[in-house]
């Protein structure tokens, strides 16, 4: 899949990346790499790490405050 990062940056697309620090499916370094790659292309990225595994419900529960702030 090809993405047009320049167009996303020009359109002021905001990206929220939330990653569990205990994720054993997608390495934390891969998530951080995605954050850096997007930022290098000028995309507005909010990055949140939370103490959770590869489980969306647990991740949302542990990221509560920062996640709510990011969505505001």
C-alpha positions in Angstrom: 0.0 0.0 0.0 1.4 3.4 -0.9 0.7 6.4 1.2 1.1 10.0 0.2 2.6 11.5 3.3 3.2 14.9 1.7 -0.5 15.2 1.0 -1.3 14.1 4.5 1.0 16.7 6.0 -0.4 19.4 3.6 -3.9 18.5 4.6 -3.0 18.7 8.3 -3.9 15.1 8.9 -3.4 14.2 12.6 -2.3 10.7 13.5 -2.7 9.1 16.9 -0.4 6.1 17.6 -0.9 4.1 20.8 1.3 1.2 21.5 1.6 -1.2 24.4 5.1 -1.4 26.0 4.5 -5.2 26.5 3.2 -6.0 23.0 4.7 -9.3 21.9 3.1 -9.2 18.4 4.3 -5.8 17.1 7.6 -4.7 18.6 7.7 -1.4 20.3 10.6 -0.3 18.2 8.4 -0.8 15.1 5.8 1.5 16.5 8.4 4.1 17.4 9.8 3.8 13.9 6.4 4.5 12.4 6.1 7.6 14.5 9.5 8.9 13.4 8.8 8.1 9.7 5.6 10.0 9.8 7.1 13.0 11.6 10.0 13.1 9.1 7.4 13.5 6.4 5.7 16.4 8.3 2.7 14.5 9.5 1.4 15.6 13.0 1.8 12.6 15.2 0.8 12.0 18.8 2.6 9.0 20.3 1.4 7.3 23.5 3.0 4.3 25.1 1.1 2.4 27.7 1.9 -0.6 29.9 -0.2 -3.2 28.0 0.3 -6.1 25.6 -1.3 -6.6 22.2 -4.8 -6.1 23.5 -6.8 -3.0 22.5 -9.1 -3.0 25.6 -6.2 -3.2 28.0 -4.3 -0.6 26.0 -7.2 1.8 26.1 -7.8 1.2 29.8 -4.1 1.9 30.7 -3.7 4.8 28.3 -6.8 6.5 29.6 -5.7 10.0 30.6 -3.1 10.6 27.9 -5.5 9.1 25.3 -8.4 11.4 26.4 -6.0 14.4 26.3 -4.8 13.5 22.8 -8.4 13.2 21.5 -9.4 16.6 22.9 
